[in-house]
Each structure stands twice: as C-alpha cells, then as structure tokens.
Amino acid sequence: MTDKNKTIPTAILGASGYTGAELVRLLVHHPQAEIKVLTAERRAGKPVAEVHPHLGGLDLPPLTATAGADLSQVAAVFACLPHGASQEIIAALPDDLKIIDLSADFRLADTATYAQWYGRDHAAPELQKEAVYGLAEVAREAVTTARLVANPGCYPTASLLPLAPLLGAGLIDPEGIIIDAKSGVSGAGRALKDSNLFCEVSESFTAYGVAAHRHGPEIEQGLSDAAGSPVAVTFTPHLGPMNRGIFATIYVRLAGRADANALRAALAASYSGAPFVRVLEEGAMPSTRHVRGSNACHMSVFADRRPGGAILLSVIDNLMKGASGQAVQNFNLMFRLDETAGLDGLALSP
C-alpha cells in the first residue's frame, strides 16, 4: 500500500474540457492527490477560474500548453486529450509515470480495429500492448499493476458492467444482445457543435451514430473477453435533453434454465464487494438523477413479457463513472490506495 501520509503529485493534460473540470473537482478533495500541472491548448495562460468558474477560489496552477509542460515533479498523469492526440504524447512521457488515458486511443487492443474505426493508424502500437482496459470491477488486479490504463468509454461502462458477469457465467445467450442507450449532452464534449445547441437539444430526443458508433467495437471487445468467444451486439446511442447521465436498456435472451431472478442474484454476487455498483431489488427502477455527480452504477433486472428474455437497466453519470470518476478509481488502484478515496458521498441532490 502507498504511504497514506504521502501526497501524489499529478498532472491533468487537457483540463479545459468537462472531464478535465471533473477531475479537478475530484482531485482537490482527494486525501493524497496534489494537482501540480494543468494543461490546455486554446486556454493556455489563463487561470482555471476563468475557464471553469465553479472552480474559482481553489489554489490551482494556471493552465499551460501541453507541449513543454514540466512533468518532472509529477507521478501520475490524467490525459483528457481529444481522440487521436493522446498516443504520441503519452508515448513520449517518461517510463516512470503512471498514466490514465481518458481518450479512446488505447481502449481497443487490436490496432487494426482502431485504424478501422478511428480512420488513422495507431501511433504507438508497442505501447498499446501494455495498456490495461480499466473497467475496474472487471480488471481490478490488472489495473493495480498497470503503468498505462485506458479509461473505458461511458456507453461501454454502462453496458459492460451488467453484461460481462452474466456472459461469463453462461446465464445469457451471446447472440442477439440489443443495447439501447441514452446520454446527456456533456457526453459530446465541450466543443461548439450545432447539434449540441440548447435549441437543438431541449425538448428533443435523437439517435446518432446508428450502426456506426465507435463505442460499438469497444463494447464487443469487452463482451468477447467475458464470453471467451466473439460477441456482436446491436448498439444504438441517443442524445437526451439532460446535462449528464447514461441510461442503458439492454435486451438479452436467457441461456439454459436461467431466469431474471438468477440474473439478479448473479449480479449481486459478482458485485458484492464492489463499492460503486448497486444491484437494485426486484421491481426497483434505476434513474440517472440518483447517480448524478457520483461514481456509482445502479442496475436492475426485469423479466421480459416474452418467455426466455430479460431486460437489464443500467445507469451511470457519464462524466463520473463514465469518465473522470472511474479515472480516479483507477488512480487509487494503481497507487494501492483505498479504492473509494476522493469518491465517497459525491451524489448530487435531485
């Protein structure tokens, strides 16, 4: 275990976005993390309070350019850079740094699959080989010994947490899984886009990335690992009129003599020691408002009205368990701290 009295100097690369702001919010209250470096490109030279007013009054370093940032006194790096920007920058970092990458750059183990879905060759294929996919509840031991952790995407986190244990236990059919998922607008990032304007999003609900969303292969990779054989799913994401949250409705076919009660019991047993996963009682409905601002995942299981089927419901906060909260959870594991350090009691009141 890391000395509980020792501070861990950290850097956040790309601190001007939503995930960067959430990391600052979490790390300033973390009992052992100390923010030493904050970078941003267009906002370099500005104080954090000018970019994120809600973080005003905190003793934080100013934003600097990522290129040339002094990381000599840092032990951990959180990379919140755009997809495609992390690989070369992380590859150039010193080998003694522990790194949590919140982009998609190291999530797909197969570099050919990465090239297919992201439209460019992988810039650090050798580094990809040592990257650990950081879904902590599934890969806790691997995360603990990792130097580079690929923080999972928000949709994959909400989907894999309920599905992976059930596939691993052989309780559901790997064929015909349907994931119908909805996200808050913050999931699209802070960059200005017409589709994210208030008048476009308010009082509206729309699908996007239909049959082509990049989180699809990431989900299938995790499910294939859990099942021990290739798994393909139907995955459709939607944008809803809320700031934050992921709600995944997942349709599965039961295997053997399993029923909804068996699925619920298996999930409860799988996550009995997991501090952030809550399997709800029979008939209870999860809600995104109940996990806002927290690192929690709430899930429930319902029997389908059609015999042989079940419906899984899973909710997370896309900026927390789907991004920055999970990154801090992985940071805690990598430094052998209490897994909940800096993450307790953060749910926001409805």
Backbone hydrogen bonds, N-H to C=O, Kabsch-Sander energy under -0.5 kcal/mol:
donor,donor_aa,acceptor,acceptor_aa,energy
2,T,335,F,-0.7
2,T,336,R,-0.8
6,K,3,D,-1.6
8,I,32,Q,-3.4
10,T,34,E,-3.0
11,A,76,A,-1.9
12,I,37,V,-2.4
13,L,11,A,-0.5
13,L,78,F,-3.0
14,G,12,I,-0.6
14,G,39,T,-0.6
15,A,39,T,-3.6
17,G,14,G,-0.7
21,A,17,G,-2.3
22,E,18,Y,-2.3
23,L,19,T,-2.1
24,V,20,G,-2.2
25,R,21,A,-2.4
26,L,22,E,-2.2
27,L,23,L,-3.2
28,V,24,V,-2.2
29,H,26,L,-0.9
30,H,27,L,-0.8
34,E,8,I,-2.2
36,K,10,T,-3.1
36,K,34,E,-0.6
37,V,10,T,-1.4
38,L,62,P,-0.6
39,T,12,I,-2.4
40,A,64,T,-2.5
44,A,41,E,-1.3
45,G,63,L,-3.2
46,K,43,R,-2.0
50,E,47,P,-1.2
51,V,47,P,-0.9
51,V,48,V,-0.8
52,H,48,V,-3.4
55,L,52,H,-2.5
56,G,53,P,-1.9
58,L,55,L,-1.2
60,L,58,L,-1.4
63,L,46,K,-2.5
64,T,38,L,-2.1
69,A,66,T,-2.0
71,L,69,A,-0.9
74,V,71,L,-1.6
75,A,9,P,-2.8
76,A,9,P,-1.6
77,V,98,K,-2.6
78,F,11,A,-2.9
79,A,77,V,-0.6
79,A,100,I,-2.6
80,C,13,L,-3.4
80,C,78,F,-0.7
85,A,82,P,-2.3
86,S,82,P,-0.6
89,I,85,A,-0.8
90,I,86,S,-3.3
91,A,87,Q,-2.3
92,A,88,E,-1.1
93,L,90,I,-1.4
97,L,94,P,-1.4
98,K,75,A,-2.2
99,I,147,R,-3.1
100,I,77,V,-2.8
101,D,99,I,-0.5
101,D,149,V,-2.8
102,L,79,A,-3.0
102,L,100,I,-0.6
107,R,104,A,-1.2
108,L,104,A,-0.6
109,A,107,R,-0.7
111,T,109,A,-0.7
114,Y,110,D,-1.9
115,A,111,T,-2.3
116,Q,112,A,-2.1
117,W,113,T,-2.1
118,Y,114,Y,-2.6
119,G,115,A,-1.2
128,Q,124,A,-1.9
129,K,125,P,-0.9
130,E,127,L,-1.2
131,A,127,L,-0.7
131,A,128,Q,-0.8
132,V,148,L,-2.3
134,G,132,V,-0.7
134,G,150,A,-2.6
135,L,133,Y,-1.3
136,A,134,G,-1.4
138,V,135,L,-1.9
139,A,135,L,-2.6
140,R,136,A,-0.6
143,V,139,A,-2.5
144,T,140,R,-2.0
145,T,141,E,-1.0
146,A,143,V,-1.3
149,V,99,I,-2.7
150,A,132,V,-2.7
151,N,101,D,-2.7
151,N,149,V,-0.8
157,T,153,G,-1.9
158,A,154,C,-2.2
159,S,155,Y,-1.7
160,L,156,P,-3.6
161,L,157,T,-1.8
163,L,159,S,-1.6
164,A,160,L,-2.8
166,L,162,P,-0.6
167,L,163,L,-2.4
168,G,164,A,-2.6
169,A,165,P,-1.6
170,G,167,L,-1.2
171,L,166,L,-2.3
172,I,166,L,-0.8
173,D,253,R,-3.1
178,I,251,Y,-2.1
179,I,234,T,-3.5
180,D,178,I,-0.6
180,D,249,T,-3.0
181,A,179,I,-0.7
181,A,236,T,-2.1
182,K,247,F,-2.3
183,S,238,H,-2.6
184,G,245,G,-2.1
185,V,242,M,-2.8
186,S,243,N,-2.1
187,G,184,G,-1.6
188,A,185,V,-2.1
189,G,186,S,-1.7
196,N,193,K,-1.6
197,L,194,D,-1.5
200,E,197,L,-1.0
201,V,197,L,-2.0
202,S,198,F,-3.2
204,S,201,V,-1.5
206,T,239,L,-1.9
208,Y,237,P,-1.9
211,A,235,F,-0.7
212,A,209,G,-2.1
213,H,209,G,-1.2
216,G,213,H,-1.9
218,E,214,R,-0.7
219,I,215,H,-2.4
220,E,216,G,-2.4
221,Q,217,P,-2.0
222,G,218,E,-1.8
223,L,219,I,-2.4
224,S,220,E,-2.5
225,D,221,Q,-2.0
226,A,222,G,-1.9
227,A,223,L,-2.5
228,G,224,S,-2.0
229,S,224,S,-0.8
234,T,177,I,-2.5
235,F,233,V,-0.6
236,T,179,I,-2.4
238,H,181,A,-1.5
239,L,206,T,-3.3
240,G,183,S,-2.7
240,G,238,H,-0.5
242,M,240,G,-2.2
246,I,316,I,-2.7
247,F,182,K,-2.3
248,A,314,S,-3.1
249,T,180,D,-3.0
249,T,247,F,-0.5
250,I,248,A,-0.6
250,I,312,L,-3.1
251,Y,178,I,-2.7
252,V,250,I,-0.5
252,V,310,A,-2.5
254,L,308,G,-2.9
255,A,171,L,-2.3
258,A,255,A,-1.9
263,L,259,D,-2.0
264,R,260,A,-2.4
265,A,261,N,-2.4
266,A,262,A,-2.2
267,L,263,L,-2.3
268,A,264,R,-2.4
269,A,265,A,-2.2
270,S,266,A,-2.4
271,Y,267,L,-2.1
272,S,269,A,-1.1
274,A,271,Y,-1.3
277,V,274,A,-0.7
278,R,276,F,-0.5
278,R,297,C,-2.8
279,V,277,V,-0.5
280,L,278,R,-0.7
280,L,299,M,-3.0
284,A,281,E,-2.3
290,H,287,S,-1.2
291,V,288,T,-1.3
292,R,288,T,-0.6
294,S,291,V,-2.3
297,C,276,F,-2.7
298,H,315,V,-1.7
299,M,278,R,-2.3
300,S,313,L,-2.2
302,F,311,I,-2.5
304,D,309,G,-1.9
309,G,306,R,-1.3
310,A,252,V,-2.2
311,I,302,F,-3.2
312,L,250,I,-3.0
313,L,300,S,-2.5
314,S,248,A,-2.1
315,V,298,H,-2.5
316,I,246,I,-1.7
318,N,316,I,-0.6
320,M,317,D,-1.3
321,K,294,S,-0.8
322,G,317,D,-2.1
323,A,320,M,-2.0
324,S,319,L,-1.6
325,G,320,M,-0.6
326,Q,320,M,-2.3
327,A,323,A,-1.9
328,V,324,S,-2.1
329,Q,325,G,-2.3
330,N,326,Q,-2.5
331,F,327,A,-2.3
332,N,328,V,-2.6
333,L,329,Q,-1.9
334,M,330,N,-2.8
335,F,331,F,-1.8
336,R,333,L,-1.2
337,L,332,N,-3.5
341,A,338,D,-2.1
343,L,340,T,-2.7
344,D,340,T,-0.6
346,L,343,L,-0.6
348,L,292,R,-3.6
